Amino acid sequence: MLFKFGIDLKKNIYLQITVDILIITCLIFMFGNTQIDFSLLYTMIIIYSAIFLGRKGGILVASISSIFYGLLLDLEFYKVMPFFSFINHDYDFNAADFLTNIIVRITSFYVLAFLVSFVVEQEKKAVSLLKEKESEFNQLDMLFRSIVESVYTGVMTVNLQNVIKTFNNAAEEITGFSRSKVEGRKIDDVFPAFLPFINEEMIDKQFENRIEVAINGEKGNKINLGLSVSPLKGRSENQIGNILIFQDLTQITEMEKTLEKSRSMAIIGEMAAGWAHEVRNPLAAITGSIELLKQGLELEGTNKRLMEIVLRSKDQLESFARDFLLLARSVPISRESVDLKEVIEEVLENIKLSQEWKDKIEIEKYLSNNIKAFANKEQVRQIINNLVLNAVQSMEEEGVLSVKTKIIELNDQKKYSEIKVLDTGCGINKDDLSKIFEPFFTKKTKGTGLGLTIVSHIVDGYNGKIKIESTLNQGTICYVWLPLEKE
């Protein structure tokens, strides 16, 4: 009751011991110790004293109990007590009984105090050691979890029933699935593509070849992963499940494609440089000669049509040579802040004068003021011209051509000037979308297939980005992102 009212714990223990010793001493004094052995209650006090106060407390209480007990036996020996006697007895309490009783009882008090304090100390040592081991285990567990959660590698464990038990942060980021939606579910319900590789035969083969597997992410997107599966063993070295470690290979795959593209462009560049030297000079001579012949002749009928064919073929060959040489040129060192609105207006005015233009095409412009790109003005014009020309060529008779500009921040936390060209033309087949930046790839009856290759080459040179979305028979959207300022 006192402890509930806020008394100090140690004071409460000392008070309890004092009161208990006095109560037991009074009981022995009043009723004696020969018929009912109230002195055994001293042992209870010694036990809990040793538990709460340790060895010194137990010995102290044993000493006090021994003093009181010895004093009471003296009083009983000299017939001074018990004070009350409800039981008549003829027991003769002689000196030998007195000495035997006091020696045995006091010895038992001290032995009990030592034994209980020894057990209590051992228990405290065990508890302390257990806490130390528990602390070390918690630190190791925290270290393990920190390592597993910090590495950018997906780590997932499953038991022998293929139920997912753990799923780290990197696994959440790579797959898009949250831990709460994955843990506790069977792997074939969430990642069925992993299931064929969770067997002894496939685990042994992993040491020879890397496993590459494609899974569907949370948003339905396809993710290419490099997978490694290892058996998860318990303390007795028996297998308790499997651990799956995987990495996102999407960026690596993109880098491989980019590297292959760079190699192809390098080969084309070397070939273009040699081709230009061997072809452009003769082409210039042929062009000059044809122009001189045309001035001195008045052609009619078949001869006139043949001359037109020669001149048209000459223009096509010059256009092809010009486009081909653009692939060999690197991005110019001299750059400036190019006003995109000004360049787009010029390109749209020029495209209306070209042979590709159709009068029923409607132009929509959403051009923000002061949107600039840090680039070469001629190359920016080349980019916009090629995209607009492709859009016009995709619309047979009529349609809508839209050009938009704005500033946007992409996933790399950088701001870019965005050029967006939309058309309502024939669109691009899904299978062809991955090939549109390859040199000489085209489905047009006329054209060299170098337009988008040149655009991609220029954009890559500025560390920009390009993206094309298209739906067959509905239209195409081209995105070009160019840097706002010098990096």
C-alpha positions, 0 to 999 in steps of 0.5 A: 500500500505504501509503495502505491503511494510513492514510497521509495522502493528500498525504504519500502523493503527495509520497512517490510523486513523490520515489520516482519521480523518484529511480528515473527518475534512477537509471535514466538514471544507470545506463543513459544517455539516448541509446539509451533515453530514460528522461527521458520518464518525468519527463513522467508524474510532471509530469502526475500532479503537476499533476493532484493538486497543481495548477499550483504542484506541477506547476511544482515537479516540472518544476523538480526534473526539469529540475535532475536531467536537466540534471545527468545530461546534464552527467555524460553529456557528460563521459563520467562516465555511464552507469554500465552500458552494455549497448549499444555505440555510437559516438554522439558527444555534442557540445556542440550536441547537449547544449544542444539536448537540455537546452533542448528537454527542460526547455522541454517539462517546463515547457510540459507542467506549464503545459498540464496544470495549465491543463486541470486548473484548467479541469476543476475550474472545470467540475466546480465550475460543474456542482456549482453548477448541480446544486445550483441544480437540486436546490433548484428541484426540491425547491422544485417538489416542496414546492409540488406536495406542499404544496398541497391540490390533486390533481396527476397527470401522465401521458405520451402513452400515458396512463401515470400518472407522478406522483401528489402527496399531495393526490391520495392524500388526495382519491382514497384511492389510494396513490402506489405503487398508481397510478404506472406504471399506465394512467389508464383502469385506475385513473380511467377517468372522466378518460380522455374529457377527455384530448384536444385538443378537451376541453382547449380547452373547459376554458377556457370551462366547468369540468369536473365529474367523478365518480370512484370512490375506493379504498373504492368511494365516489363523489367529485365532482371539479373537473378541469382538464387541460393539455398537459405540454411538454418543453424543445423545446416538444413535448408529452410528456404531460398534467397533471391538476389536480383538487379535491374538490368534495364539501364545496363541494357539501354547502355548496351544499346547506346554503345552499339548505336555509338559504334554504328554511328562511328563507322558511318561517320568514318565512311561518310568522311571518305565518301564525301571526299570521293563523291562530292567533288565529282558531283559538283563537277557534274552539277556545274556541267549540267547547269551550263548545258541547260543554259545553252539548250532549248529542250522540248519533249523527251529531251526536256523530260530527261533533263528534268529527271537528271536535275531531280536526281542530282538534287536527291543525290545532293540532299542524300550527301548533305544528310549523310555528312551530318552524321559524320559531324560532331556537335559544334563547340560554339553554342548560344542561347537559341530562341526556340519560338523564333526558329520554329516560326522560320521552319513553319514558314519554310515548310509551307513553301516546300513541295511536301506541303498540303493546303488542308493541313492545319497548324497549331502553335503553343509556343511559350516566350523566352524558351531557349536552348543552349545549342547551335542554332543551325542544328536546332533548325535541323532538328525541328525541320526534320521532325516537322517534315516527317509530320507533314509527310505522314499526313496524306491530304489533311490533318493537324500539325501541332508544335509546343514548347515549354520548360520541363524537369526530368527524372535526372532533376535537370531542367530542359527545353521541351519541343513537342511535335504532334501530327494526326498522320498514319502513325508508326507500327509498334514493331518499327518504333524500336528501329526508327533511329537506325540509319537508312530505316524508312517505310516511305517511298521517298527519303533516305531514312536518315532524318531521325538518325540525324536528329538523334545524333544531334540531340545525343551530342547535347546530352539531351533526350528524344522520345517518340510515341505513336499509334498506327492510323492515329498519329505520332508525338515527338519529344525533344529535350535540349539543355537550358544552359551550359553544363 
